[in-house]
Amino acid sequence: MTLMLTIYLRTNKHNVKHDQHYPSITVKVPLATNSAQEITRICVQALRAIWQPGYNYLKTGVRATGIIPAGEAQYNLFSNYENSRQTKLSGLMDEINARYGRGALRVAAEGYDKTWKMKQEYLSKQYTTNWNDIVVTR
């Protein structure tokens, strides 16, 4: 199975005053990769292909299918893919982020100014994944 990335955009379906647009594109990644830089590059190219001016986009997303463990990646005889540079770069980024905190070093496509925050005032309890949300009875 090969890695497939589906990139999509959404306008606000509840706002009838604006035109609606829901484009998406699915891209087959030609060679196995676990490089954030490579996947980001592919996603940005796909996003540029589906984005159209004049729409008030509310949401964007990426869905990845066909993910396999790094040790099981199979290359073909004719591929000339050298990923040692990408592997070293990803490892270095992970080390720096582990030492200085998440997001200390990131891909430029993420942008610098993170002014938005996720709305979490109605977030459901996480009984199975968060120790603080586990119900205690007496």
C-alpha positions in Angstrom: 0.0 0.0 0.0 1.3 3.5 -0.8 0.9 6.7 1.2 -2.0 8.8 0.0 -2.6 12.4 1.2 -6.0 13.9 0.9 -6.0 17.7 1.3 -9.3 19.5 1.7 -10.7 23.0 2.2 -14.1 23.9 3.6 -16.2 27.1 3.8 -18.7 27.6 6.6 -21.7 25.6 5.6 -23.8 27.4 8.2 -23.2 30.9 6.7 -25.6 31.1 3.8 -24.5 34.7 3.0 -21.2 33.4 1.5 -20.6 31.2 -1.4 -19.8 27.6 -0.5 -16.8 25.7 -1.7 -15.5 22.2 -0.6 -12.5 21.3 -2.8 -10.3 18.3 -2.1 -7.5 16.5 -3.8 -5.8 13.2 -3.2 -2.1 12.8 -3.9 -0.3 9.6 -4.2 3.2 10.1 -2.6 5.6 8.6 -5.1 8.1 7.2 -2.6 7.9 6.2 1.1 8.8 9.1 3.4 8.5 10.1 7.0 10.0 13.6 6.5 7.8 16.4 7.7 9.5 18.7 5.2 8.6 16.4 2.2 5.1 15.8 3.3 4.6 19.6 3.9 6.0 20.4 0.5 3.5 17.9 -1.1 0.6 19.3 0.9 1.4 22.9 0.0 1.5 22.1 -3.7 -1.8 20.3 -3.5 -3.4 23.2 -1.5 -2.2 25.7 -4.2 -3.9 23.5 -6.8 -7.4 23.5 -5.1 -7.5 27.0 -3.4 -9.5 29.6 -5.2 -9.7 33.3 -4.3 -13.0 34.9 -3.2 -14.1 32.2 -0.8 -14.0 32.5 3.0 -12.4 29.2 3.9 -13.1 28.1 7.5 -11.2 24.8 7.7 -8.5 22.9 6.0 -7.2 19.4 6.7 -4.9 16.6 5.6 -5.8 12.9 5.8 -3.1 10.3 5.4 -3.8 6.7 4.5 -1.5 3.9 3.7 1.0 4.7 6.5 3.5 1.9 7.2 6.3 1.6 9.8 9.6 3.1 8.6 11.4 -0.3 8.7 8.8 -1.8 6.2 9.2 0.8 3.5 9.9 -0.9 0.2 11.6 0.9 -2.6 11.8 -0.3 -6.2 14.8 -1.1 -8.3 14.5 2.0 -10.4 14.0 4.6 -7.6 16.9 6.8 -7.0 15.7 8.0 -3.6 18.3 9.0 -1.0 16.5 9.8 2.3 19.5 9.9 4.6 19.7 13.7 4.4 15.9 14.0 5.2 16.3 11.5 8.1 19.2 13.4 9.6 17.3 16.7 9.3 14.1 15.2 10.9 16.2 13.7 13.7 17.9 17.0 14.3 14.6 18.9 14.4 13.2 16.3 16.9 16.3 16.7 19.1 16.1 20.5 19.2 12.3 20.4 19.9 12.9 17.9 22.7 15.5 20.1 24.3 13.9 23.5 23.8 10.2 22.7 23.7 7.7 21.7 21.2 7.6 24.1 18.2 11.0 25.7 19.0 12.0 24.6 15.5 9.4 24.1 12.8 8.8 24.1 9.0 8.5 27.6 7.6 5.2 26.7 6.0 3.6 26.6 9.5 4.1 30.3 9.8 5.4 32.2 12.8 2.5 34.0 14.4 0.1 31.5 16.1 -2.7 33.9 17.1 -5.5 31.4 16.8 -6.4 28.9 19.5 -8.6 25.9 19.3 -12.1 26.4 20.9 -12.2 24.0 23.8 -14.9 25.3 26.1 -17.3 22.4 25.1 -14.6 19.8 25.0 -15.8 16.3 26.1 -14.1 14.6 29.1 -11.3 12.3 28.1 -12.0 9.4 30.4 -9.9 6.9 28.6 -6.8 9.1 27.7 -6.4 11.7 30.5 -5.7 10.7 34.1 -7.3 14.0 35.4 -10.7 13.1 33.7 -11.0 9.6 35.2 -14.1 9.3 37.3 -13.5 8.6 41.0 -16.2 7.1 43.2 -16.3 6.6 46.9 
